[in-house]
């Protein structure tokens, strides 16, 4: 498709949005425009308003350099944080709302992630450094839209195109390679842009330069894509997965998991979950999952959850005895049982999608059992062992654990008095 010269004039208008007229937003833009300088909304808030999607983050651009931005906001009594002042970005805080404000800039030097910039008053030059055409959109405070690179058409037709040369844009910032697949997953329609895919394939090896935190952030957003399996297949074909997630397996289970989470069922706790989907994509051991967690810099809680899901308990399926189900719920928790149920169910349907209705109803009943489960507290504590004359130390834990195992074997029915009697019997026969 032939390139048109950038448009220096507005080519359309959107009606004022609620986020534009909110008092917090008005306070910020009025402070920035106090001296008559033009201020515009840029990027995602404009894109999503045009696409009629929820707006979560409000980004604002101004020709003022960062120091001037901080002065204007300070004069208006607005809290300002120099979050990325060397690159022209500060954050304004009004009440509970945060606004990212960026000075117009051009790249002087790029090195694959962080650029050295200089500041400008040229709106088109600033837009030219953005990643995709529909992210280069901007609009005035009255809603006049500037679209220098054809982003409106691309957004309407589901085209995800880099601004300018795709390979050059990725070489400026390697993270843009993953961002391509994120935006294709959320905004794109087939076929994908040929030039973009060629650049992604050629530079996929450079993904290894990125930090785990950066890869995790984009992967988790990719994993929330509506057409997730299609995006993952595309990433595999362009050799992206082998450079960031070689443990990725067949997408059949992931495709069904996505369908179960978002369209097939309505059960408490079941929604699109990136970590559960990551587990659904992996074909690895518990140790392998821990390696993935370390590489992606997952939190301790996330890492433990991923490791448990990688070693999914195949006994969690229709036909499991009620006592066994209660035991696994008690030991692992309702959340892990819910996730394992979904993974096992998706795995079964990926192999045999024509399962009978009764079988699927039984799977759903397992999910509902997990949703209704309330944790059971063992009625005894270490002090109960000490009250029997036991000395503090390792033996206290051993006796208490034996009593809890007895309580569990009895399907958690014994009350405190019965547990105390059993505790006493165990303590008397334990040296």
Secondary structure, DSSP 4 states (H G I P E B T S, - for coil): -PPPPPP-S--EE-PPPHHHHSHHHHHHHHHHTTTS--EEEETHHHHHHHTT-----EEEEESS-HHHHHHHHHHTT-EEEEEEGGGTEEEEEETTEEEEEEE-EEEEE--BSPPEEEE-S-HHHHHTTSSBGGGS-EEETT-EEE-TTSHHHHHHHT---BSS-HHHHHHHBTHHHHHHHHHHHHH--SSPPHHHHHHHHHHGGGGGGS-HHHHHHHHHHHTT-TTHHHHHHHHHHTT-HHHH-TTB--SHHHHHHHHIIIII---TT-S--HHHHHHHHB---HHHHHHHHHHTT--HHHHHHHHHHHT--TT-STT--HHHHHHHHHHH-HHHHHHHHHHHHHHHHHH-TT--HHHHHHHHHHHHHHHH--PPPPS--HHHHHHTTPPSSHHHHHHHHHHHHHHHHTTT---HHHHHHHHHHHHHH--
